[in-house]
Amino acid sequence: MDPQRVSGAWVFRGTRIPVAALFENLEDGVSLAEFVELFPGVSLEQSRLVLEHAARSTAAAALA
């Protein structure tokens, strides 16, 4: 068992917090500011970068 891995899920760098937790919390109505308060170790900048990456990926997939 590797304590640095979480079942192969993408995690925020330097944490064991899955990136999926961001999307799950946003779907539940949690704001970005609340999310970073709930998950110490995840910065607002990291969260914004994940959302920007998801937006770019979605836009690229729509054009394909």
MOPAC internal coordinates of N, CA, C and O (Angstrom, degrees):
PM7 1SCF
backbone

  N    0.0000 0     0.00 0     0.00 0    0    0    0
  C    1.4551 1     0.00 0     0.00 0    1    0    0
  C    1.5301 1   108.70 1     0.00 0    2    1    0
  O    1.2310 1   120.47 1   -50.73 1    3    2    1
  N    1.3021 1   116.71 1   129.27 1    3    2    1
  C    1.4572 1   122.02 1  -179.81 1    5    3    2
  C    1.5292 1   108.32 1  -103.02 1    6    5    3
  O    1.2310 1   119.64 1   -66.46 1    7    6    5
  N    1.3323 1   118.29 1   113.54 1    7    6    5
  C    1.4695 1   120.57 1  -177.67 1    9    7    6
  C    1.5218 1   113.62 1   -66.26 1   10    9    7
  O    1.2310 1   120.02 1   167.81 1   11   10    9
  N    1.3298 1   117.58 1   -12.19 1   11   10    9
  C    1.4607 1   120.99 1   179.18 1   13   11   10
  C    1.5267 1   112.48 1   -85.56 1   14   13   11
  O    1.2310 1   120.18 1   170.52 1   15   14   13
  N    1.3289 1   117.26 1    -9.48 1   15   14   13
  C    1.4618 1   120.89 1  -177.16 1   17   15   14
  C    1.5176 1   110.13 1  -112.37 1   18   17   15
  O    1.2310 1   120.90 1   -30.54 1   19   18   17
  N    1.2953 1   115.89 1   149.46 1   19   18   17
  C    1.4552 1   122.36 1   177.56 1   21   19   18
  C    1.5204 1   107.20 1  -123.30 1   22   21   19
  O    1.2310 1   120.56 1   -98.76 1   23   22   21
  N    1.2938 1   116.53 1    81.24 1   23   22   21
  C    1.4738 1   123.07 1   177.55 1   25   23   22
  C    1.5211 1   112.95 1    51.22 1   26   25   23
  O    1.2310 1   119.98 1  -149.46 1   27   26   25
  N    1.3155 1   117.63 1    30.54 1   27   26   25
  C    1.4508 1   121.09 1   179.27 1   29   27   26
  C    1.5217 1   114.09 1    78.01 1   30   29   27
  O    1.2310 1   120.18 1  -179.26 1   31   30   29
  N    1.3348 1   117.27 1     0.74 1   31   30   29
  C    1.4643 1   120.89 1  -179.37 1   33   31   30
  C    1.5285 1   110.26 1   -73.74 1   34   33   31
  O    1.2310 1   120.72 1   -30.15 1   35   34   33
  N    1.3215 1   116.24 1   149.85 1   35   34   33
  C    1.4606 1   120.79 1   174.02 1   37   35   34
  C    1.5208 1   107.33 1   -68.55 1   38   37   35
  O    1.2310 1   120.66 1   -44.62 1   39   38   37
  N    1.3149 1   116.33 1   135.38 1   39   38   37
  C    1.4589 1   121.31 1   178.82 1   41   39   38
  C    1.5291 1   108.98 1  -127.09 1   42   41   39
  O    1.2310 1   121.35 1   -19.72 1   43   42   41
  N    1.3192 1   115.02 1   160.28 1   43   42   41
  C    1.4604 1   119.72 1   174.31 1   45   43   42
  C    1.5252 1   107.83 1   -69.06 1   46   45   43
  O    1.2310 1   120.40 1   -45.85 1   47   46   45
  N    1.3130 1   116.83 1   134.15 1   47   46   45
  C    1.4618 1   122.66 1  -177.63 1   49   47   46
  C    1.5289 1   110.46 1   -53.21 1   50   49   47
  O    1.2310 1   121.75 1   -47.25 1   51   50   49
  N    1.3264 1   114.25 1   132.75 1   51   50   49
  C    1.4553 1   120.07 1   178.47 1   53   51   50
  C    1.5129 1   114.37 1    81.93 1   54   53   51
  O    1.2310 1   120.38 1  -174.86 1   55   54   53
  N    1.3312 1   116.88 1     5.14 1   55   54   53
  C    1.4622 1   121.07 1  -179.73 1   57   55   54
  C    1.5272 1   109.31 1  -134.81 1   58   57   55
  O    1.2310 1   121.21 1    -2.73 1   59   58   57
  N    1.3115 1   115.29 1   177.27 1   59   58   57
  C    1.4606 1   121.62 1   170.34 1   61   59   58
  C    1.5323 1   108.96 1  -112.55 1   62   61   59
  O    1.2310 1   120.36 1  -159.70 1   63   62   61
  N    1.3199 1   116.91 1    20.30 1   63   62   61
  C    1.4620 1   122.19 1  -177.93 1   65   63   62
  C    1.5227 1   108.91 1   -87.32 1   66   65   63
  O    1.2310 1   120.25 1   -62.92 1   67   66   65
  N    1.3284 1   117.12 1   117.08 1   67   66   65
  C    1.4641 1   120.03 1  -179.73 1   69   67   66
  C    1.5309 1   112.05 1   -64.80 1   70   69   67
  O    1.2310 1   121.07 1   -38.96 1   71   70   69
  N    1.3122 1   115.56 1   141.04 1   71   70   69
  C    1.4634 1   120.78 1   176.55 1   73   71   70
  C    1.5280 1   109.57 1   -58.95 1   74   73   71
  O    1.2310 1   120.13 1   147.05 1   75   74   73
  N    1.3235 1   117.37 1   -32.95 1   75   74   73
  C    1.4657 1   121.10 1   179.37 1   77   75   74
  C    1.5242 1   111.60 1   -58.00 1   78   77   75
  O    1.2310 1   119.95 1   152.46 1   79   78   77
  N    1.3345 1   117.69 1   -27.54 1   79   78   77
  C    1.4669 1   120.63 1   178.78 1   81   79   78
  C    1.5234 1   110.99 1   -61.41 1   82   81   79
  O    1.2310 1   120.38 1   146.40 1   83   82   81
  N    1.3230 1   116.87 1   -33.60 1   83   82   81
  C    1.4700 1   120.23 1   177.81 1   85   83   82
  C    1.5178 1   110.07 1   -62.09 1   86   85   83
  O    1.2310 1   120.39 1   129.80 1   87   86   85
  N    1.3290 1   116.85 1   -50.20 1   87   86   85
  C    1.4583 1   120.48 1  -177.62 1   89   87   86
  C    1.5203 1   111.66 1   -66.72 1   90   89   87
  O    1.2310 1   120.17 1   141.40 1   91   90   89
  N    1.3239 1   117.28 1   -38.60 1   91   90   89
  C    1.4701 1   120.84 1   178.66 1   93   91   90
  C    1.5196 1   110.37 1   -62.71 1   94   93   91
  O    1.2310 1   120.54 1   137.10 1   95   94   93
  N    1.3255 1   116.57 1   -42.90 1   95   94   93
  C    1.4672 1   119.75 1  -179.93 1   97   95   94
  C    1.5184 1   111.85 1   -68.83 1   98   97   95
  O    1.2310 1   119.96 1   140.05 1   99   98   97
  N    1.3290 1   117.69 1   -39.95 1   99   98   97
  C    1.4623 1   119.89 1   177.51 1  101   99   98
  C    1.5290 1   110.61 1   -62.65 1  102  101   99
  O    1.2310 1   120.54 1   139.66 1  103  102  101
  N    1.3382 1   116.57 1   -40.34 1  103  102  101
  C    1.4660 1   120.47 1   177.52 1  105  103  102
  C    1.5201 1   111.47 1   -62.03 1  106  105  103
  O    1.2310 1   120.69 1   149.05 1  107  106  105
  N    1.3322 1   116.29 1   -30.95 1  107  106  105
  C    1.4644 1   121.28 1   179.61 1  109  107  106
  C    1.5252 1   112.68 1   -84.05 1  110  109  107
  O    1.2310 1   120.35 1  -177.02 1  111  110  109
  N    1.3364 1   116.93 1     2.98 1  111  110  109
  C    1.4638 1   120.29 1   175.91 1  113  111  110
  C    1.5178 1   115.28 1    93.04 1  114  113  111
  O    1.2310 1   120.17 1  -172.47 1  115  114  113
  N    1.3292 1   117.28 1     7.53 1  115  114  113
  C    1.4610 1   120.89 1   178.09 1  117  115  114
  C    1.5260 1   108.37 1   -77.47 1  118  117  115
  O    1.2310 1   120.33 1   -46.63 1  119  118  117
  N    1.3190 1   116.97 1   133.37 1  119  118  117
  C    1.4693 1   120.08 1   178.54 1  121  119  118
  C    1.5225 1   109.70 1   -75.41 1  122  121  119
  O    1.2310 1   120.94 1   -15.43 1  123  122  121
  N    1.3092 1   115.81 1   164.57 1  123  122  121
  C    1.4600 1   121.25 1   178.71 1  125  123  122
  C    1.5356 1   110.35 1   -61.74 1  126  125  123
  O    1.2310 1   120.48 1   138.71 1  127  126  125
  N    1.3260 1   116.69 1   -41.29 1  127  126  125
  C    1.4689 1   120.72 1   178.94 1  129  127  126
  C    1.5303 1   110.47 1   -63.48 1  130  129  127
  O    1.2310 1   120.41 1   139.06 1  131  130  129
  N    1.3228 1   116.81 1   -40.94 1  131  130  129
  C    1.4683 1   120.11 1   178.11 1  133  131  130
  C    1.5223 1   110.81 1   -65.53 1  134  133  131
  O    1.2310 1   120.48 1   141.25 1  135  134  133
  N    1.3397 1   116.70 1   -38.75 1  135  134  133
  C    1.4544 1   120.69 1  -179.76 1  137  135  134
  C    1.5248 1   111.30 1   -58.80 1  138  137  135
  O    1.2310 1   120.19 1   132.65 1  139  138  137
  N    1.3265 1   117.24 1   -47.35 1  139  138  137
  C    1.4690 1   118.94 1  -178.16 1  141  139  138
  C    1.5276 1   111.24 1   -68.53 1  142  141  139
  O    1.2310 1   120.05 1   155.17 1  143  142  141
  N    1.3179 1   117.51 1   -24.83 1  143  142  141
  C    1.4700 1   119.96 1   174.39 1  145  143  142
  C    1.5252 1   110.59 1   -73.34 1  146  145  143
  O    1.2310 1   120.59 1   142.32 1  147  146  145
  N    1.3221 1   116.47 1   -37.68 1  147  146  145
  C    1.4665 1   121.43 1  -178.65 1  149  147  146
  C    1.5237 1   112.49 1   -72.73 1  150  149  147
  O    1.2310 1   120.45 1   152.94 1  151  150  149
  N    1.3355 1   116.75 1   -27.06 1  151  150  149
  C    1.4595 1   121.53 1  -175.18 1  153  151  150
  C    1.5322 1   110.31 1  -122.73 1  154  153  151
  O    1.2310 1   120.71 1   -98.00 1  155  154  153
  N    1.3396 1   116.25 1    82.00 1  155  154  153
  C    1.4690 1   119.44 1   178.34 1  157  155  154
  C    1.5255 1   110.36 1   -57.09 1  158  157  155
  O    1.2310 1   121.11 1   -40.17 1  159  158  157
  N    1.2956 1   115.48 1   139.83 1  159  158  157
  C    1.4588 1   120.70 1  -178.33 1  161  159  158
  C    1.5155 1   111.71 1   104.55 1  162  161  159
  O    1.2310 1   120.34 1   159.60 1  163  162  161
  N    1.3255 1   116.95 1   -20.40 1  163  162  161
  C    1.4674 1   121.48 1   176.44 1  165  163  162
  C    1.5233 1   107.21 1   -99.87 1  166  165  163
  O    1.2310 1   121.03 1   -54.11 1  167  166  165
  N    1.3143 1   115.64 1   125.89 1  167  166  165
  C    1.4666 1   119.22 1  -179.42 1  169  167  166
  C    1.5244 1   111.00 1   -92.63 1  170  169  167
  O    1.2310 1   121.54 1   -18.41 1  171  170  169
  N    1.2988 1   114.66 1   161.59 1  171  170  169
  C    1.4579 1   120.93 1   176.29 1  173  171  170
  C    1.5255 1   109.41 1   -61.20 1  174  173  171
  O    1.2310 1   120.57 1   140.04 1  175  174  173
  N    1.3280 1   116.52 1   -39.96 1  175  174  173
  C    1.4685 1   121.09 1   179.25 1  177  175  174
  C    1.5284 1   111.23 1   -62.19 1  178  177  175
  O    1.2310 1   120.12 1   135.63 1  179  178  177
  N    1.3407 1   117.37 1   -44.37 1  179  178  177
  C    1.4642 1   120.41 1   177.72 1  181  179  178
  C    1.5276 1   110.61 1   -59.07 1  182  181  179
  O    1.2310 1   120.98 1   135.72 1  183  182  181
  N    1.3126 1   115.73 1   -44.28 1  183  182  181
  C    1.4598 1   120.57 1  -178.58 1  185  183  182
  C    1.5216 1   111.23 1   -63.40 1  186  185  183
  O    1.2310 1   120.66 1   136.91 1  187  186  185
  N    1.3138 1   116.34 1   -43.09 1  187  186  185
  C    1.4666 1   120.09 1   178.50 1  189  187  186
  C    1.5247 1   111.69 1   -64.08 1  190  189  187
  O    1.2310 1   120.65 1   140.07 1  191  190  189
  N    1.3246 1   116.35 1   -39.93 1  191  190  189
  C    1.4682 1   119.88 1   179.09 1  193  191  190
  C    1.5283 1   111.25 1   -63.98 1  194  193  191
  O    1.2310 1   120.14 1   140.79 1  195  194  193
  N    1.3197 1   117.34 1   -39.21 1  195  194  193
  C    1.4661 1   120.66 1   177.40 1  197  195  194
  C    1.5239 1   109.79 1   -62.51 1  198  197  195
  O    1.2310 1   120.28 1   135.17 1  199  198  197
  N    1.3231 1   117.07 1   -44.83 1  199  198  197
  C    1.4695 1   120.44 1   179.86 1  201  199  198
  C    1.5253 1   111.32 1   -64.97 1  202  201  199
  O    1.2310 1   120.04 1   140.41 1  203  202  201
  N    1.3299 1   117.53 1   -39.59 1  203  202  201
  C    1.4631 1   120.71 1   177.72 1  205  203  202
  C    1.5315 1   110.90 1   -64.16 1  206  205  203
  O    1.2310 1   120.69 1   138.27 1  207  206  205
  N    1.3236 1   116.29 1   -41.73 1  207  206  205
  C    1.4603 1   120.62 1   178.34 1  209  207  206
  C    1.5316 1   110.15 1   -62.84 1  210  209  207
  O    1.2310 1   120.38 1   136.29 1  211  210  209
  N    1.3082 1   116.88 1   -43.71 1  211  210  209
  C    1.4676 1   121.04 1   179.31 1  213  211  210
  C    1.5298 1   110.37 1   -62.58 1  214  213  211
  O    1.2310 1   120.24 1   138.93 1  215  214  213
  N    1.3135 1   117.14 1   -41.07 1  215  214  213
  C    1.4647 1   121.08 1   179.60 1  217  215  214
  C    1.5249 1   110.76 1   -64.38 1  218  217  215
  O    1.2310 1   120.29 1   135.57 1  219  218  217
  N    1.3382 1   117.05 1   -44.43 1  219  218  217
  C    1.4670 1   120.46 1   178.93 1  221  219  218
  C    1.5258 1   110.65 1   -64.10 1  222  221  219
  O    1.2310 1   120.61 1   137.69 1  223  222  221
  N    1.3236 1   116.44 1   -42.31 1  223  222  221
  C    1.4720 1   120.56 1  -179.71 1  225  223  222
  C    1.5103 1   111.32 1   -63.62 1  226  225  223
  O    1.2310 1   120.53 1   139.06 1  227  226  225
  N    1.3136 1   116.59 1   -40.94 1  227  226  225
  C    1.4678 1   121.51 1   179.66 1  229  227  226
  C    1.5303 1   110.18 1   -66.33 1  230  229  227
  O    1.2310 1   120.86 1   137.58 1  231  230  229
  N    1.3360 1   115.96 1   -42.42 1  231  230  229
  C    1.4636 1   119.72 1   179.54 1  233  231  230
  C    1.5280 1   110.58 1   -64.98 1  234  233  231
  O    1.2310 1   120.19 1   138.33 1  235  234  233
  N    1.3158 1   117.24 1   -41.67 1  235  234  233
  C    1.4606 1   121.04 1   179.48 1  237  235  234
  C    1.5142 1   111.03 1   -64.69 1  238  237  235
  O    1.2310 1   120.02 1   140.73 1  239  238  237
  N    1.3221 1   117.56 1   -39.27 1  239  238  237
  C    1.4685 1   121.42 1   179.70 1  241  239  238
  C    1.5203 1   110.29 1   -67.25 1  242  241  239
  O    1.2310 1   119.92 1   145.59 1  243  242  241
  N    1.3225 1   117.75 1   -34.41 1  243  242  241
  C    1.4566 1   121.47 1   179.83 1  245  243  242
  C    1.5304 1   111.03 1   -68.13 1  246  245  243
  O    1.2310 1   120.55 1   149.39 1  247  246  245
  N    1.3290 1   116.56 1   -30.61 1  247  246  245
  C    1.4680 1   120.53 1  -179.47 1  249  247  246
  C    1.5062 1   112.92 1   -81.71 1  250  249  247
  O    1.2310 1   120.58 1   160.80 1  251  250  249
  N    1.3188 1   116.50 1   -19.20 1  251  250  249
  C    1.4664 1   120.39 1  -177.11 1  253  251  250
  C    1.5137 1   112.75 1   -75.27 1  254  253  251
  O    1.2310 1   120.10 1   180.00 1  255  254  253

